[in-house]
Amino acid sequence: MFDVVIIGAGVTGSAIAREVSRYKLNTCVIEKEEDVCNETSKANSAIIHAGFDAVPGTMKAKLNVMGNAMMDRIAEELDIPFKRNGSLDRMYERAGSGRTSGFNWREVRKSGVPGLQILDKEALIKKEPNLADDVTCALWAPTGGIVCPFHMTMGYAENAYENGVRFFLNTKVGKTGKDRRRI
């Protein structure tokens, strides 16, 4: 019997397994596919969000900023590539109106994301010269980054496994029966 059973060996399940492996608990991960990172996690955008796009004050907003700040350490611990390339949220001129559409600066400032700046068109073109002509300015978040979702998930899973977590691959969770393994 296990103290902790984690269903799914994607990035979330593997990260949870790594965290739980820090404690003296008998833990397993059950994955229906033949390997970790075989479904949604392998196809995600690989973006480590700066955290300005969540509704300020929500748990999601707080955790986005906290998680982003942890990424350098996590990448080093897992020995995976991670790049802080920053992110741009563009603002466009609405056709013929003289008004712009895009982010709400008052709300964005409440996010707690460090280093946020509004870049005017001139500064923006220096950073990204191939923008559309109707881009008027952009929000620059230097803490945004990218990571390989497969490497990250594998890093979490390998570390959890090294710490004693058992992985049951090709194992579906469902009703017991002759075609199901009992874990």
Buried (B, 14 or more C-beta within 10 A) or exposed (E): EBEBBBEBBBBBBBBBBBEBBEEEEEBBBBBBBEBBBBEEBBEBEBEBBBBBBBEBEEEEBBEBBEBBBEBEEBBEEBEBEBEBEBBBBBBBBEEEEEEBEBBEEEEBEEBBBEEBEBBEBEBBEEEBEEBEEEBBBBBBBBBBBBBBBBBBBBBBBBBBBEBEBBBBBEBBEEEEEEEEEEE
